[in-house]
């Protein structure tokens, strides 16, 4: 914690010295790309089919990692061996559900299809601590932004947990602000009474209410090393600015608290540090971040990632926008939803259909008839589809855990 | 000046009285002392004589006067002396040496003055006929030089030039010095001595600054006030006899003459015209325009000297150590330029009296205060203002200098619109005071106090500050003509603190401090013309408080933690002999033995042999009592250098030296950061060591107008500190588990061409240098880049600097400064990977790539205030543009993961031209 704070404190008032942007983005390429194996696994003390992800590094221009297929994956737990099978490229799931037990050593063994083998250090399960509470609070953060903070309290009276890492899954209800019972349809050529005709029909495809789920994609950690007791107090796991539409109606968050070993904590912390904001004047010396998995063939082969054994504690909360901002305006919807009335066609040889093409492609939603069309306007008021149909960004079915 | 004018005014109204009838007497003298003659006159008249007795010594007079006015008698008596006299109305007769008292102003006095005020000052104009006024205000460069008055001022003088003749001899052996250049400063007059050391010069009446220059002879400057033809004999020192004074005075022959390699002198007066950033004249910034001294980037604190780490420089201000000589993270240096006299930078062979750092010594001296009169200097710049005042305490004996500098950046930040910056503060100041007291011709005392502080708060919840404090005391004593000694006591402290006051339960106040106290005796013994010895002892106690943290506020759960104090004692004995083997060969042989003891109380962790140091390999913890010796290190250090004259103005020099360093910075940043702490050597952390050999050729052209030097070096280092990737260094009790120690090697060639005088002056430097580090170990976690040598963070092979000044007139000048450097090495990612639902970049070999090359051009235009004679202050305007080309020089590149995606950024400090206007004045 201290270190993160320090880092933050050292970002300097460069507006004084930097009369123009001192920090600017640039198009990067990796001059010397190296393909390396990446291992990500967190065995937990929850009884489940445990997962190991194996991918390879990728170049800057590429979209995502290349999965490592056809690998053999095993976790040796004391005298037992758990075998993993591929359920999707690069995703290996244990054949049987199992939970990590205290005082047992776990070692990951991987054999890839090119004949190389990798082995992890032997890891053990750290102490387990239940979260005491997850609360939500309306507040203004350090940057002066108003919003909602999700805060965690946790306490280990034995003082042995110390290192905490968090993940979350947030699920929120979406209500399309311009959902209407009617929809538009392109009139088939045979029935057309005029060129590019569009007609109003009952809406059978759009959804008014949906649910979407996002998974955390940041490394969120805190440590009680420097505190007099092993107490996490109001630690902010998630902050949502109040202008984010996801808190507009009802919102739920599942917080997972992992207790990490010192080594795992340091690994995640350093990884985070390498990818965080830099102070202009002092740059952390980057380098190869060694994990706990190694090649059995070559000392110099770079193996990325970490095989972690962690205890987990989960807690879910719900809240409504009204609970925190009673009677106040909703945050803006994800789209500004500008109402438009495009003409049916634009003159030309031959004339070009405007509204019917948009309708055909499902880009727009019907709002109302255009009572008094202006010059160049068409007969219907429309909005971008997402404003009338939330299924574009969510699922109409509420998740199983959802409570209204 | 003013005084002379007042005196003249006083007598304007008296002419009439003086012209009244005057008594006549008859006297006769035969070879009697003047004083006796004057007594005789006093007895016969009502006149009373006033004079300084020593003026009349050895003057005997002869003459027979019948019924004559006293004034005529005196005219005759004094005709062959330099004495003048003035008869006041109350029958007092004032005797004067050299000059005359005028009881009337010259006819055109006022008219002329007006004309002069608009124009360049010229003694010739003013002193065409009539009285000679001497400007009693000294400018900085010539303050304190010897003043001699030559000849007797003649009331009826019509001549504008006189002849000065004399002989130059060696003060040590009385032998004449032939071929010595004698030059009149600021005038196109010069000559040289003949085989017998004799010279003759035609000089304008009045004040002339006469410089002497010659190979092997210490440069001298004498202010000669010429009233008439006369004789002046110079007695000069050989230059090596006063090596450390040479340093201060900047002997023009040092380039070829001294035995030391890699020495650089920076005089504050000379850097006045170098273009400035944000209006700060800066001695350390000037240093980096010279070969061999670089920083990691602009705005980076810390200096890398000849491929050394930033913690290997001993930065001394009046013998006290300054640990962080930077303000605002290195944008400004913390040394007040107005109070600074000169900085001597040793980057090659470091004299034996200095030790404890491997790469260099920056020996910065504060000016002595003006013992004559109250004076000062001030500047107003866009970000800082600065004032230095000097005042005599006991006239001619002691003086106090006080300097202060502060920024108003706080105020600037507050006026900005940005809400976040509005709440920020960033302020700094430094103050310096020096007292110098000449007790008698054998004893002199100098005391210096210095304090600098930086404070800033960027986010609303944290305040960061750091400060340097030092006190030093020096007593110089002359035991005999041959033996002098100095006793030096100094104490310095560096500390920083962070206060954090946020929303959660982790508010804290964190502090770091180190303190050192040094006692040093150094002696100089001029044994014989061939041998000059310097020797002495020193001892230094370090006390480091590596960090403590306390909870801030009642709600904070932060537990107080104090990393125990570390103590160490570094002692040394040193001796060096400057041995002049023959006319051509000078050897400077220095030996230093340094000894370090890490002292308790302490807990030391012992790790398994042949295993990486980590919590898993910890064997035991040993306890040491207070002042118990934990571990000792030490060894002999050789400081050997030699100079050989290939020709009188062409020499070759070589040196060999080594050093130990027992205190190290802990930093996991690529550049210096103010949260870097210093760590003493202990059981687990060995001292750093360096070995350097250098060889150079030095040539002066056209009577030292041009200096050329070419110097090469090779350096090996051992036990350099480095850190594991992602090391946690602050508040870590087991710091050795994060530290790596490895080897370094550096080599380079430095070329410097300097033009010291003329309308166009300046220098051109080019350096080719490399610097490598190797971190190898049988254990992967202690190995970097596969255990091979890799370029250090400050390895910049090509470095070109040009500093040029052009004087249009005495008042207007322009300067330019151009820098080109190879981009510094960076660790660039070699791929991305997906982890924890995010993308990250991964790094492999350290420093395999470089940021783009750095270049920058700065220009400045300087205007001196006019040289009005009666003006209260001398002013100096400087208008400069930093980075005229607007080159966006990248300082670093970094990769940030935001919302799961990687974004690449580059940062730069001054990416556009930065104009600055500064006003300086001196009084």
Interface residues (C-beta under 8 A of the other chain):
Chain A: X1 X2 X3 X5 X6 X8 X9 X10 X11 X12 X13 X15 X16 X17 X18 X19 X20 X21 X22 X23 X24 X25 X26 X27 X28 X30 X31 X32 X33 X34 X35 X36 X38 X40 X55 X56 X57 X58 X59 X60 X62 X64 X65 X139 X142 X143 X144 X167 X215 X216 X217 X218 X219 X224 X226 X227 X228 X229 X231 X233 X234 X235 X236 X262 X266 X268 X269 X270 X271 X273 X274 X275 X276 X277 X278 X279 X280 X281 X282 X283 X284 X285 X286 X287 X288 X289 X290 X294 X299 X300 X302 X304 X305 X306
Chain B: X299 X300 X301 X329 X330 X331 X409 X412 X413 X416 X418 X419 X420 X421 X424 X426 X456 X458 X459 X460 X461 X462 X464 X498 X500 X502 X503 X504 X505 X506 X508 X510 X549 X551 X557 X558 X559 X561 X615 X668 X669 X670 X671 X672 X673 X674 X675 X723 X725 X726 X728 X730 X731 X780 X781 X784 X786 X793 X827 X828 X829 X830 X831 X832 X833 X834 X835 X836 X837 X838 X839 X840 X841 X842 X843 X844 X845 X846 X848 X849 X891 X892 X893 X894 X895 X896 X897 X899 X900 X902 X903 X904 X905 X906 X907 X908 X909 X910 X911 X912 X914
